[in-house]
Amino acid sequence: MSQKKKVEKERKMSFDSLPPSVKESLTPEEKELFLHSDEWPESLFEKLEEFIVKE
């Protein structure tokens, strides 16, 4: 369970570090998905593509 809390904390920190213009462009649903979902819709990937690091 602490693993899940850690992931949520990391996601929250990532979200908070986004530029205001990007955060404002996200819908409430996309914000929720960013913070909690295991899978993101294509629209969210497109909005965040410059911040996604590919392995």
C-alpha positions in Angstrom: 0.0 0.0 0.0 2.8 2.4 0.7 4.0 1.7 -2.9 0.7 3.1 -4.2 1.0 6.2 -2.1 4.5 6.8 -3.3 3.4 6.6 -6.9 0.6 9.0 -6.3 3.0 11.4 -4.6 5.4 11.2 -7.6 2.5 11.8 -10.0 1.3 14.8 -8.0 4.8 16.2 -8.0 5.1 15.7 -11.8 1.7 17.3 -12.3 2.7 20.3 -10.1 5.9 20.8 -12.1 4.1 21.2 -15.4 3.9 24.7 -16.8 0.6 26.5 -15.9 -0.4 26.8 -19.6 -0.2 23.0 -19.9 -2.1 22.3 -16.7 -4.8 24.7 -17.8 -5.2 23.0 -21.1 -6.1 19.7 -19.4 -9.7 18.8 -18.8 -10.8 17.7 -15.3 -11.0 14.2 -16.7 -7.4 14.3 -18.0 -6.1 15.7 -14.7 -7.7 12.8 -12.9 -6.3 10.3 -15.4 -2.8 11.9 -15.1 -2.9 11.5 -11.3 -4.5 8.0 -11.0 -4.9 6.0 -14.2 -2.6 3.3 -15.5 -3.6 4.1 -19.1 -3.9 7.5 -20.7 -6.0 8.5 -23.7 -4.2 9.6 -26.8 -5.3 13.2 -26.2 -3.4 13.3 -22.9 -0.3 12.0 -24.6 -0.5 14.6 -27.2 -0.8 17.4 -24.7 2.1 16.1 -22.7 4.3 14.8 -25.5 7.2 17.3 -24.9 7.4 16.1 -21.3 7.3 12.4 -21.8 10.6 10.6 -21.6 10.7 7.4 -23.7 12.8 4.6 -22.5 
